[in-house]
Amino acid sequence: MRHLLLFLCPLSLLGAAELTVADSLRLALGHHPDVLAADAGLRLRLAESLALEQRAAPRLEAELRDLGGEGGAEVRLVQPLRRGDLGLRAQYAAAERAAAEADGRARLVAVLNDTFQSHVALWAAQSQLSLAQAGEAEAADLLRRSRAAVADSLLAPAALAQAEAAWQEARAAAAAAEASRLDAAASLARRTGSTDAPVAAAPNLVALPSDPAALVEFALHRSDLRVALGAREAAARGRRAVARAEADSPAELGLLAEQRAAGESWGVGIGFSLELPVPGRRRAAAEAAEAEVRAARAHPLLASPDAVAAEIRGRLAAARQAAAAAEAQAAALDARRRAAEAAVRALDEGLGDLAAVADSLGRLAEARRRDLDLRLEALRARSRLEEALGGRLEQALIQ
């Protein structure tokens, strides 16, 4: 693809520092808005998990009395009792912390995929600008040749008007392409924290495997999403255990001291209270926890692993076919380029005409657009495969 290098890097941006895909992903991990939000959410969940295992605070109660001239006082120290405090809450808190951290890693996968797509979008906009600039330069050259031919009475003035219209249309296309590039650059800059308009290098990615076995194994057992789902289920089970244990009526144990007859005597003792059970009163928390367990198990990775494996195999086949289409179109583009060069040479040697050159250049421009479209479709197919994987292809192919 060496002949495409000029068109895959906008002419006005040559010499500017480029971001590789790896650069964009690395910067996004520190600056992407979703990463910052996820970090704040993780800190909140970790703080909440600490509160889960805290025992209920004891209460100190005091009462002063003056009944019929006899003063008295009563002091009570009451400790609420929860069955969850006998280890279940600590286990639930630990599972919740693990789930929070696993969810954070899984969200990073979404951030990386989003950043990759933004990088590709900028590269595509740059490439489209390059094509538009090339088309403008070719239209200007054709207009120059047309004017010379009209001056030599070799071309009708109507043909010159068509050449002028084509040049103006090419200028408009170049301006629109520049607007799209600036918009895509701003989008990537927001994700990478760049203060300047970034320039995206062409994606240089790991080759697609021919055998989907490693990808299926990764998705079902090793991906960050699969780990997160397992951690969520463990946390939900921990919450269910606590909710079931504490669904019974709560109890309180207390120590009390009572002063009678204006300080003449003190009495001490213990107290115990238990709420009378009301059917279903405290079952809502247990039912909610049970629903969380069922929701965690409902994800296709856990509920339908065979369907997930089939989707990955299909996505891989589609990505490989899209890559093959892009390679075939690249060969066609090379042939169109040679044909256009031959038409221009023939014109310069007096063996051709402007109509043939215009036709060859038009077919070349269409081949360039088709080449870019198929390259982008191949990248989109790859991105859809990674979404099905729940991770990056580079991760999946690490043994």
Secondary structure, DSSP 8 states (H G I E B T S, - for coil): -GGGTTTTS-GGGTTS--B-HHHHHHHHHHH-HHHHHHHHHHHHHHHHHHHHT-----EEEEEEEEETTEEEEEEEEEEEE-GGGTTHHHHHHHHHHHHHHHHHHHHHHHHHHHHHHHHHHHHHHHHHHHHHHHHHHHHHHHHHHHHHHHHTTSS-HHHHHHHHHHHHHHHHHHHHHHHHHHHHHHHHHHHHT-SS---B---------S-THHHHHIIIIISHHHHHHHHHHHHHHHHHHHHHHT-S--EEEEEEEEEEGGGTEEEEEEEEEE----TTTT-HHHHHHHHHHHHHHTSHHHH-HHHHHHHHHHHHHHHHHHHHHHHHHHHHHHHHHHHHHHHHHHHHTTSS-HHHHHHHHHHHHHHHHHHHHHHHHHHHHHHHHHHHHTS-HHHHT--
